[in-house]
Amino acid sequence: MQDSLPVHDTALPGTQIALLEVASPALEDDFFRYLARHIQDNGSLETGYFQPLSRSASRLSEKKEAQFRASLKLPFGVPGWRKTWVARIASNMHEGTILGHVDLRARPESCAAHRCLLGMGVASSARRQGLGQRLLTHACDWAAHDAALEWLDLQVLAENHAAIALYRRAGFITTGQTADMYRIDGKAIGLINMTLALNG
C-alpha cells in the first residue's frame, strides 16, 4: 500500500512523502538504518526519553534487529506477526530519506488475536508538522479495515507529552498508569497504558 501527501517543512520545502509498507529487502535495510539513528536520539535534550533505555544503551542491538526482521516476514494472523510502514521522502534532492515509521504487532497472549500493539516514531527534523498524525491514521485504518482488529494497545513513557497528546487526539484512552516504573539515568519515569476501540 502506498499513499503520498505534501508536507510543508521549513527544512524541506515542497517535500512529497510516500507511506510505504516495509516489505522488500532494500526498504528493510533503509528502515533499520533509520531506526538505529532514531533510537540514538532517545534521552537527548531535544527529544527526551521515548524508550525505557539509558542514553548509553540507546542503540539498536543485533538481537533486537534480528527479531524485528523475523517478525516482518510473518503473515498477519500468525503468532508474532508485525506490519511496519515508513514515511519516506518521494521527491526533491533528499529522495529516499525516511522521516518516520509506525508499526503494528501481535500481542504475545494467545487469546488476544483481536488486539494488537502499536509503536511509532518520527525523526526530530520532521516533528510538529502532522506526520505523526498521518502515520497513526494509516495504521488505524489498516487495523480496522484490512485486518478487522478490534483494539489497538500501546505503552508510552509518562514524560512523552507530545506522543500522549497525539494518541488522545486520535481517540486513545488511558487504561492505567504506573508511577516511577523506570529509573533511567537517575530519573524516575512513569509508564502509561492506552487503548483505542476500532469499532467506534
C-alpha positions in Angstrom: 0.0 0.0 0.0 1.3 3.4 -0.9 0.0 6.9 -0.1 1.5 10.2 -0.9 0.9 13.6 0.7 2.5 17.0 0.7 4.3 18.0 3.9 5.1 21.7 4.5 8.5 21.5 6.0 10.7 24.6 6.5 13.8 22.5 6.2 12.4 20.6 3.2 10.1 22.9 1.3 7.6 21.3 -1.1 8.5 17.8 0.1 6.3 14.9 -1.0 6.0 12.0 1.4 5.1 8.4 0.5 3.8 6.0 3.0 5.3 2.6 2.2 5.0 -0.8 3.8 8.4 -2.3 4.8 8.0 -5.4 2.7 11.1 -5.5 0.5 14.8 -6.3 1.4 16.0 -2.9 0.1 13.5 -0.9 2.1 14.0 -3.1 5.1 17.7 -2.2 5.2 16.9 1.5 4.8 14.4 1.2 7.6 16.8 -0.4 10.1 19.4 2.3 9.4 16.8 4.9 10.1 15.6 3.1 13.2 19.2 2.9 14.6 19.6 6.7 14.2 16.1 7.3 15.7 16.9 5.2 18.8 20.1 7.1 19.3 18.0 10.3 19.9 16.4 8.7 23.0 17.1 10.8 26.1 18.7 13.7 24.2 17.9 17.3 25.4 15.9 18.0 22.3 13.9 14.7 22.2 13.6 13.5 25.8 13.0 9.8 26.6 10.7 7.8 24.4 12.2 4.4 25.1 12.9 2.8 28.6 16.7 2.9 27.9 19.5 5.0 29.3 21.4 7.3 27.0 24.4 4.9 26.9 22.1 2.0 26.0 20.1 3.8 23.3 21.1 1.7 20.3 19.5 -0.9 18.1 21.1 -4.2 19.2 21.8 -7.0 16.7 19.4 -9.3 18.6 16.6 -6.8 18.5 17.1 -6.1 14.8 17.1 -9.8 14.0 13.9 -10.4 16.0 12.2 -7.4 14.3 13.3 -8.6 10.8 12.0 -12.1 11.5 8.6 -10.8 12.7 8.2 -8.7 9.5 8.3 -11.9 7.4 5.4 -13.5 9.3 1.9 -13.2 7.7 -0.8 -11.3 9.5 -2.6 -13.7 11.9 0.4 -15.9 12.6 1.7 -15.5 16.2 4.4 -12.9 16.3 3.3 -11.1 13.1 4.3 -7.4 12.6 3.4 -4.8 10.0 5.5 -1.7 9.6 5.2 1.4 7.4 7.6 4.3 6.8 7.1 7.9 5.7 9.7 8.4 3.0 10.6 11.4 1.0 9.4 10.8 -2.5 10.7 13.8 -4.3 13.4 16.5 -4.3 17.1 16.2 -3.7 16.6 14.2 -0.4 14.7 11.4 -2.1 14.5 8.2 -0.1 15.1 9.7 3.3 12.9 8.0 6.0 11.3 10.6 8.3 9.0 8.4 10.5 7.5 5.0 11.0 4.6 3.2 12.5 4.3 -0.5 13.3 1.6 -2.9 14.5 2.4 -6.2 16.0 0.7 -9.2 17.5 0.1 -9.3 21.2 2.1 -12.1 22.9 -1.0 -13.6 24.6 -2.6 -16.4 22.6 -6.1 -15.3 23.4 -5.7 -11.7 22.3 -5.6 -12.1 18.5 -8.4 -9.5 18.2 -6.0 -6.8 19.5 -2.5 -5.6 18.6 0.3 -3.4 19.9 1.2 -0.1 18.2 4.6 1.6 18.1 5.8 4.6 16.2 8.4 7.4 15.9 9.1 10.5 13.8 12.6 11.9 13.1 13.4 15.0 15.0 13.7 17.0 11.8 10.0 16.2 10.9 8.2 16.6 14.1 5.3 19.0 14.8 4.2 19.0 11.1 1.4 16.5 11.1 3.4 13.5 10.0 2.8 11.5 13.2 -0.9 12.0 12.8 -0.8 10.8 9.2 1.2 7.7 10.2 -1.2 6.9 13.1 -4.3 7.3 10.9 -2.8 5.0 8.3 -2.1 2.3 10.9 -5.5 2.6 12.5 -7.3 2.4 9.1 -5.3 -0.8 8.2 -6.0 -2.4 11.6 -9.8 -1.6 11.4 -10.5 -2.3 7.7 -7.8 -4.6 6.3 -7.1 -6.7 9.4 -10.5 -6.4 11.1 -8.9 -6.0 14.5 -11.0 -4.6 17.4 -8.4 -2.9 19.6 -5.1 -1.1 19.4 -3.0 -1.0 22.6 0.2 0.9 23.3 2.5 1.9 26.1 4.1 5.4 26.4 6.5 7.0 28.8 4.7 9.5 31.0 7.1 12.3 30.1 6.5 11.9 26.4 3.8 14.6 26.4 3.8 15.1 22.6 3.1 11.5 21.9 0.4 11.3 24.6 -1.4 14.3 23.1 -1.2 12.7 19.6 -2.7 9.5 20.9 -5.5 11.3 22.8 -6.4 13.3 19.7 -6.8 10.0 17.8 -9.2 8.7 20.4 -6.9 6.5 22.6 -7.9 6.5 26.3 -5.7 5.8 29.3 -6.3 2.4 30.9 -3.6 2.6 33.5 -0.5 4.3 34.7 2.4 3.2 36.8 4.3 5.9 38.5 8.1 5.5 38.9 8.1 2.5 36.6 11.6 3.1 35.4 14.8 4.7 36.8 16.7 6.0 33.8 19.9 8.0 34.1 18.9 8.9 37.7 15.4 10.0 36.7 12.1 8.4 37.8 9.8 7.9 34.8 6.2 6.6 34.8 4.5 4.4 32.2 1.1 4.9 30.7 -1.1 2.2 29.0 -3.5 3.4 26.4 -6.0 1.7 24.1 -8.3 2.5 21.1 -11.6 0.8 20.3 -11.5 0.4 16.5 -15.3 -0.3 16.2 -16.1 3.2 17.4 
